[in-house]
Amino acid sequence: MKVVKFGGSSLATGSQLEKVLEIVKEDATRRIVVVSAPGKRYEEDMKVTDLLIACGEKKLAGEEIGNLIDTILERYVNIAKELDLSNEIIAKIEEDLLDVLNADNTNKNAYLEAVKACGEDNNAKLVAHFFNAKGVEAVYVNPKDAGLIVSDDPGNAQVLPASYDRLYSLREYKPIVVFPGFFGYSEKGDVITFSRSGSDITGAILANGVKAELYENFTDVDAVYSVNPSIVSSPKEIKELTYREMRELSYAGFSVFHAEALIPAYRAGIPVNVKNTNNPGVPGTRIVASRNNTNGPVIGIANDKGFCSIYISKYLMNREVGFARRILSILEEFQISYEHMPSGIDDLTIILREEQLAGKNEQEIIGRIKEELQAEEIVVEHNLALIMVVGEGMRHNVGTTARATKTLADAGVNIEMINQGSSEVSMMFGVKEPMAKKAVKALYEEFFSQKSLQN
């Protein structure tokens, strides 16, 4: 049995749904289909989920939402018309949407959660109806009925372990199961959503629950690429990478997969195959527990912006028990979490997302650290980008870090910070944001050019 997830771009139009149907029909083991809400049809278009959020917020503000409701319904109507479907399914979608929008909104968070989830929920009903209309027996299954129970953490739901045993019963369905992504239900019975791009998470949870042999994630690219195609033209495709490599790359800006999406599949040891709805014949990228290292030390290079650093220096810092803990306690008081903390014997650097400092009194934080820890120097650097060089092969290859640092130096890129993970699967460089693309291009040329691969 395979679990197959289709993203928003794969479900945005009737012609896209026809491709989805053919993909499901061509493999009898594709028994569970997880769907996102309709995505963008073109660059300036809006995702249905974004329209729903705007609609819910206007409703809570007491503003008129008639036009937004019409716009949302029109997206489903256009798909149904393209596919020559009956009005019955649109009437059902309209009824369910209005029921949610007109429900009690005393609890604003609970209300918005239910509204946000409508995109996937209604699209699953539409897809199931379409399959049946084309003679492919299918059934819409609601997450509550399937037993997908999650933590009561709106916008950041975590699956509860008991869900997996309940979800195993999905194997018993004879029709193809069409399942809405992005949300589950709390133990109290409230709709709770995962973080954005959470349909990937739903797919991985279901793959784990039904003990699938493979989790296929269909999107709009042929494969995961070794670097962002907007920075390097026609980059090398990655045929196979490990869960750990994908996790590192996702954290640092790879947008193909949500950073948390692989965890349920990883824990169950289920391979993931990223494929293209528009070009399903290509093999795509497989994400596995382990792989043979046949492509050199580096598998991918990712970058993300929006970071800052707090550099703290004090002579004999390493002799002070609890020094780092006291710094983190101060940050905790300001509700600040950190990303990384590379250190030396007399200094350490705390890497934060810039948004963590937004609205905070930076000078007060610096003053507290200086006064309470008697720090000799504190420097805050803003507008940093993190570049992650990732590859399982680095553990068995001498000189990878030297190659990377020399490449950046030759390109005239100053390294603000460097950190290598203890697993030796990644190394991270902090550079000023304006230099990030230049740095990525230089590193790609070093590790992925034809000359480099031949060496």
Secondary structure, DSSP 8 states (H G I E B T S, - for coil): -EEEEE-GGGGSSHHHHHHHHHHHHT-TTEEEEEE-----SSTT---HHHHHHHHHHHHHTT---HHHHHHHHHHHHHHHHHTT--HHHHHHHHHHHHHHHTS--SSHHHHHHHHHHHHHHHHHHHHHHHHHHTT--EEE--HHHHT-BB-S-TTS--B-THHHHHHGGGGG-SSEEEEE-SEEE-TTS-EEE-STTTHHHHHHHHHHHTT-SEEEEEESSSSEESS-TTTSSS--EESEEEHHHHHHHHHTT--SS-TTTTHHHHHHT--EEEEETTSTTS--EEEES-----S-S-SEEEEEEEEEEEEEE-TTGGGSTTHHHHHHHHHHHTT---SB--B-SSEEEEEEEHHHHTTS-HHHHHHHHHHHH--SEEEEEEEEEEEEEE-GGGGG-TTHHHHHHHHHHHTT---SEEEE-TTSSEEEEEEEGGGHHHHHHHHHHHHHSHHHHH-
